[in-house]
């Protein structure tokens, strides 16, 4: 079967999955208001995740788990975690709906990806010691990565998001900033925790890839950055100007973090190439 029909079929499946609010059994706001953006987001996610499946050394449920961990964890769980300090923007009901919809969408789509693109007869598991570390080394690397994410969150917020948001939609920007500033003390610990969790959620994908650390860092950085930033265009409660500003911020922040944390994990040659 040619690749193009597979990609188009999976894109259509993901677009359908993203079109429903499963708790209320209704169409999602994105499907009703921004169907073109929904299809583009589905296409970008499909292309990237299909590449991961083809490149991965794993197969079956193990590969499904790696996809689900990064797709559901990064795009939905870590977004829901921000409700700790963005309660007025991410209410309890919105957060529950986000987690439920994300679990169903990610689980079904990950299974379809493995079914369609995983042509490996068995997992290609050769001994190579990828991420073979003692607990103390895991601990300091995860703490260092959490701190790095916090720094990137602050840096991209001030250098990218604020200037771009004020340029594209100053009224909506002022309103959002007033909400965020009311819980400013919670931002720093929550974002540190999000950074540490990002590493843990991405570790299966890091181990599944056969590449050296540079190629692995680029693929994993894109695996995290593309879905989570693209989903911002499906958030109909946000103006288009803020969507663009948030997209630039989140895509850059998460991509750079992916490159950085894989390099941190690589210290002491922990990611030998198995290609």
VENMOBEL-V178515 format. One line per field, one symbol per residue. ss: DSSP state (H for helix, E for strand, L for the rest). psi: psi as a letter, one per 20 degrees, with the letter a starting at -180 (. if undefined). A space follows every 10 residues. Layout:
# VENMOBEL-V178515
ss=???
psi=???
This chain:
# VENMOBEL-V178515
ss=LLHHHHHHHH HHHHHHHLLE ELLLLEELHH HHHLHHHHHH HHHHHHHHHH HHHHHLLLLH HHHHHHHHHH HHHHHHHHHH HHHHLLLLLL LHHHHHHHHH HHHHHHHHHH HHHHHHHLLL LLLLLLLLLL LLLLHHHHHH HHHHHHHHHH HHHHHHHHHH HHHHHHHHLH HHHHHHHHHH HLLHHHHHHH HHHHHHHHHH HHHHHHHHLL LLHHHHHHHH HHHHHHHHHH HHHHLLLLLH HHHHHHHHHH HHHHHHHHHH HHHHHHLLLL LLLLL
psi=pqgghgghgh ggghgghiiq ohgilrqqhh hhhmhghggg gggggggghg ggghhqirrb hggghggggh gggghgghgh hiihjlhihn rghggggggg ghgggggghg ggggggiojp grpmnqpikp knqrhhgggh hggghghggg ghggghghhg ggggghghmh ghggghhhgh hikhhigghg hggggghggh higghghhqi rrhggggggh ghhgggghhh ihijniipqh ghggghgggg ggghghgghg hhhghhpkli mqpj.
